[in-house]
Amino acid sequence: MEVVIDLGATVKLGAFSDQSPTDGGTGGVVDRDEFATRADGQAWVLAAEGEFANIRANPREQTLAPTAPGAGRFIRFTALHALDDSPPAVAELSVTAR
């Protein structure tokens, strides 16, 4: 699953986060993901990636810091793996500017 967000303007990026569904189940909870950015509309740059080994027991918001300072107008969230071989499900995506 990929979700692309257009921020409307290029901003300096501070953090990325995703919130698992809060229905009490673990099916579809994303345990590996990545965020990429682009400013020019052409080339994606990997900004952050995470693997959350304890998310089955603690399915709460996961926050990732960028691997290097950067800016972008477009943010791409990619769910690389979800629990229980279910389609990925995310309740909320957030991007924090610096």
TIZAFI-608201 format. One line per 4 residues: their letters; for each residue x negated, z negated, y negated of N, C-alpha, C. Coordinates in pm, 1 decimal, m for minus. Last residue first. Layout:
% TIZAFI-608201
a) X,Z,Y,X,Z,Y,X,Z,Y; ...
This chain:
% TIZAFI-608201
ratv) m992.3,m1050.5,m2115.6,m1089.6,m1142.3,m2176.3,m1083.0,m1132.2,m2324.4; m677.6,m1046.9,m1939.4,m775.8,m986.4,m2028.4,m870.0,m1093.4,m2081.8; m557.6,m1044.0,m1611.5,m589.3,m1125.6,m1727.8,m697.7,m1055.0,m1808.8; m291.2,m935.4,m1421.4,m421.7,m897.0,m1475.7,m442.2,m980.3,m1601.7
slea) m97.9,m977.6,m1124.3,m132.9,m1018.2,m1260.9,m272.7,m968.4,m1295.1; 187.5,m929.3,m921.9,50.6,m890.9,m953.4,24.5,m930.3,m1097.5; 406.9,m1075.4,m680.9,364.8,m1060.4,m821.2,219.0,m1018.8,m827.8; 467.9,m1048.5,m412.2,573.5,m1093.0,m503.2,536.9,m1065.3,m648.7
vapp) 405.1,m810.0,m166.2,348.7,m887.3,m276.2,461.8,m923.1,m371.0; 343.2,m702.8,159.9,444.6,m747.3,64.3,375.9,m836.1,m40.1; 264.2,m451.8,403.3,225.1,m545.9,299.2,340.3,m577.3,204.3; 426.9,m445.0,721.7,395.0,m377.3,595.9,360.7,m480.6,489.2
sddl) 257.9,m637.7,979.5,375.6,m601.6,901.6,334.5,m520.5,779.9; 78.2,m770.0,1146.7,96.8,m624.8,1160.0,223.4,m576.0,1090.8; 41.5,m1032.2,1061.2,146.2,m1004.2,1160.5,176.3,m855.3,1175.8; m80.8,m973.3,726.3,m62.3,m1055.4,845.9,50.8,m1001.9,934.5
ahla) m247.6,m675.6,610.5,m142.1,m777.1,598.6,m125.5,m849.2,731.6; m503.3,m510.7,426.7,m453.9,m564.9,553.5,m347.9,m670.4,524.9; m535.2,m400.4,177.0,m615.0,m345.2,285.9,m567.9,m393.1,422.6; m361.3,m308.5,m94.2,m353.2,m404.5,16.6,m425.4,m340.9,134.6
tfri) m482.6,m242.9,m407.2,m470.4,m186.9,m273.0,m468.1,m300.4,m172.5; m412.4,m179.0,m740.1,m415.1,m282.6,m637.0,m396.1,m212.3,m503.2; m559.5,m45.1,m1018.3,m503.0,m10.0,m888.0,m522.3,m126.7,m791.9; m508.6,m4.6,m1359.9,m548.7,m98.4,m1255.1,m481.6,m51.9,m1125.8
frga) m611.9,154.2,m1655.6,m535.8,163.0,m1530.9,m595.1,66.9,m1428.0; m789.6,80.7,m1846.1,m650.1,96.7,m1886.6,m560.6,97.5,m1763.7; m1068.3,m145.2,m1857.5,m989.3,m39.4,m1798.4,m850.4,m34.4,m1858.2; m1397.3,m282.7,m1836.6,m1272.1,m260.8,m1907.5,m1197.7,m148.9,m1836.4
gpat) m1619.7,m544.6,m1721.0,m1570.8,m408.3,m1737.6,m1440.7,m404.1,m1813.8; m1869.9,m719.5,m1543.9,m1786.6,m706.5,m1664.0,m1742.1,m561.6,m1680.0; m1824.3,m719.8,m1188.3,m1909.5,m693.7,m1304.9,m1817.9,m684.5,m1426.9; m1628.8,m807.1,m1021.8,m1766.2,m815.5,m972.3,m1867.3,m786.7,m1082.2
palt) m1367.9,m1011.9,m1162.6,m1434.7,m882.6,m1148.3,m1578.3,m901.6,m1101.2; m1220.3,m1264.1,m956.8,m1293.7,m1228.2,m1078.4,m1355.9,m1090.9,m1057.0; m900.5,m1319.3,m822.1,m1033.0,m1260.4,m805.2,m1094.0,m1230.7,m940.7; m668.5,m1539.0,m679.2,m728.0,m1484.7,m800.6,m869.5,m1437.4,m771.5
qerp) m362.5,m1571.2,m519.3,m505.7,m1552.5,m499.2,m562.4,m1482.8,m622.2; m93.5,m1793.2,m476.1,m158.6,m1692.6,m559.4,m309.3,m1690.9,m534.4; m51.0,m1881.8,m125.4,m26.3,m1896.1,m269.0,m103.9,m1790.1,m345.2; m18.2,m1972.0,168.6,13.0,m1844.0,104.3,48.9,m1857.4,m44.1
nari) m180.1,m2126.5,373.9,m168.6,m2157.7,231.5,m138.4,m2029.9,152.3; m197.9,m2035.1,628.7,m161.2,m2176.1,610.4,m131.4,m2209.8,464.5; m269.0,m1770.2,574.2,m154.4,m1797.6,662.2,m105.3,m1940.7,642.1; m503.8,m1784.5,422.3,m377.8,m1754.0,354.3,m254.8,m1777.4,442.4
nafe) m764.7,m1826.6,489.8,m672.5,m1938.7,506.3,m532.3,m1909.8,452.2; m908.7,m1594.0,428.8,m899.0,m1637.7,567.0,m794.0,m1745.7,589.7; m892.5,m1342.1,237.3,m839.5,m1477.8,227.3,m808.7,m1531.1,366.3; m1103.2,m1138.5,61.9,m1052.2,m1165.2,196.4,m1016.3,m1313.0,198.1
geaa) m1122.6,m902.3,m208.7,m1114.8,m1035.7,m151.7,m1061.5,m1035.9,m10.2; m1275.8,m742.1,m488.9,m1216.4,m736.9,m355.8,m1219.4,m875.9,m295.7; m1291.7,m563.2,m796.7,m1289.6,m690.1,m723.3,m1229.2,m665.7,m586.2; m1340.7,m301.6,m884.1,m1361.4,m413.1,m977.0,m1367.2,m547.2,m906.3
lvwa) m1440.9,23.6,m826.7,m1404.8,m102.1,m761.3,m1439.8,m217.6,m853.3; m1310.7,274.9,m1024.6,m1428.4,189.8,m1004.4,m1380.9,60.4,m940.8; m1192.1,610.5,m1019.7,m1167.7,467.4,m995.2,m1300.0,397.0,m971.6; m1187.5,866.2,m1258.5,m1261.3,803.2,m1148.3,m1229.7,654.3,m1138.5
qgda) m971.2,940.0,m1455.0,m1032.6,1027.4,m1355.8,m1090.5,951.6,m1235.5; m887.9,789.2,m1666.9,m786.0,858.7,m1590.3,m841.9,946.0,m1480.7; m1072.9,635.5,m1797.3,m1061.0,775.3,m1835.4,m952.9,852.3,m1760.5; m1075.6,387.1,m1686.9,m1045.1,396.6,m1829.2,m1012.0,540.2,m1866.9
rtaf) m982.4,210.2,m1398.0,m1031.8,334.0,m1458.1,m988.6,335.4,m1604.1; m1037.1,m11.8,m1121.0,m998.1,19.3,m1258.5,m1043.4,159.5,m1294.8; m913.8,m191.1,m835.2,m1001.7,m91.2,m895.9,m948.3,m62.0,m1035.7; m901.5,m451.7,m606.0,m855.6,m402.2,m734.6,m959.9,m303.7,m785.4
edrd) m804.2,m522.8,m268.9,m902.4,m485.2,m369.2,m831.6,m437.4,m494.8; m760.2,m749.0,13.7,m716.4,m656.8,m90.6,m832.0,m620.3,m181.4; m632.6,m922.5,284.7,m748.6,m848.4,233.1,m697.5,m748.1,131.1; m389.9,m1035.8,333.8,m506.9,m1122.2,350.6,m638.2,m1051.7,314.3
vvgg) m58.8,m1041.5,234.4,m184.4,m966.8,223.3,m302.3,m1063.2,235.1; 214.0,m1083.3,440.6,125.6,m1152.1,345.6,m11.0,m1082.7,349.3; 363.7,m968.4,642.9,336.2,m889.5,524.5,247.6,m955.5,421.9; 484.5,m1272.4,755.2,484.5,m1128.6,776.6,464.4,m1054.0,646.4
tggd) 521.7,m1535.9,704.0,386.6,m1484.0,683.5,379.1,m1333.6,704.6; 789.6,m1702.1,517.8,731.9,m1630.4,631.3,590.9,m1582.9,600.8; 872.9,m1806.5,275.5,836.7,m1898.5,382.2,776.8,m1832.4,504.6; 911.2,m1647.8,57.1,1026.2,m1666.5,145.7,996.6,m1756.9,264.9
tpsq) 739.1,m1564.3,m141.1,765.8,m1707.8,m128.7,886.5,m1736.5,m39.8; 469.0,m1331.0,m106.4,612.5,m1361.6,m109.8,635.0,m1510.1,m82.4; 166.7,m1402.1,m293.5,237.3,m1370.2,m169.5,386.1,m1396.2,m186.6; 30.8,m1266.3,m581.3,109.6,m1376.7,m526.0,180.9,m1328.0,m401.3
dsfa) m285.4,m1182.9,m713.0,m163.5,m1140.6,m644.5,m100.7,m1262.6,m577.9; m496.8,m1111.3,m995.9,m436.1,m1201.3,m897.5,m314.4,m1136.7,m834.5; m799.4,m1080.5,m1176.8,m687.9,m1015.0,m1109.8,m626.8,m1115.9,m1013.8; m963.5,m1124.9,m1497.1,m930.7,m1166.2,m1360.0,m811.7,m1085.6,m1309.8
glkv) m1056.3,m980.6,m1726.6,m1105.1,m1114.3,m1696.0,m1080.0,m1157.9,m1553.1; m1144.0,m680.0,m1891.7,m1075.9,m746.5,m1780.7,m1141.0,m879.3,m1746.3; m1062.4,m537.2,m2196.3,m1167.9,m603.3,m2120.1,m1100.1,m690.5,m2015.8; m848.2,m245.5,m2197.6,m874.6,m386.9,m2225.8,m992.8,m435.7,m2144.4
tagl) m690.8,38.4,m2320.8,m807.3,m12.5,m2250.0,m834.3,m155.6,m2294.5; m333.4,48.6,m2290.3,m454.8,55.4,m2372.5,m569.3,0.5,m2288.3; m144.8,48.7,m2090.4,m109.5,106.3,m2219.0,m226.5,121.2,m2314.4; m184.3,m25.8,m1832.4,m179.3,m133.1,m1931.1,m146.2,m81.7,m2070.9
divv) m39.8,83.8,m1550.9,m92.1,136.8,m1677.2,m74.6,27.1,m1782.1; m106.0,24.6,m1215.5,m48.6,m31.7,m1337.9,m118.1,33.1,m1457.2; m30.4,113.5,m887.8,m109.5,145.1,m1006.5,m33.4,95.7,m1129.0; m59.3,5.9,m561.9,22.0,m5.8,m682.3,m70.6,22.7,m799.3
em) m55.5,85.3,m217.3,m123.2,88.5,m346.2,m20.1,77.6,m457.6; m84.5,0.0,116.8,0.0,0.0,0.0,m88.8,0.0,m122.8
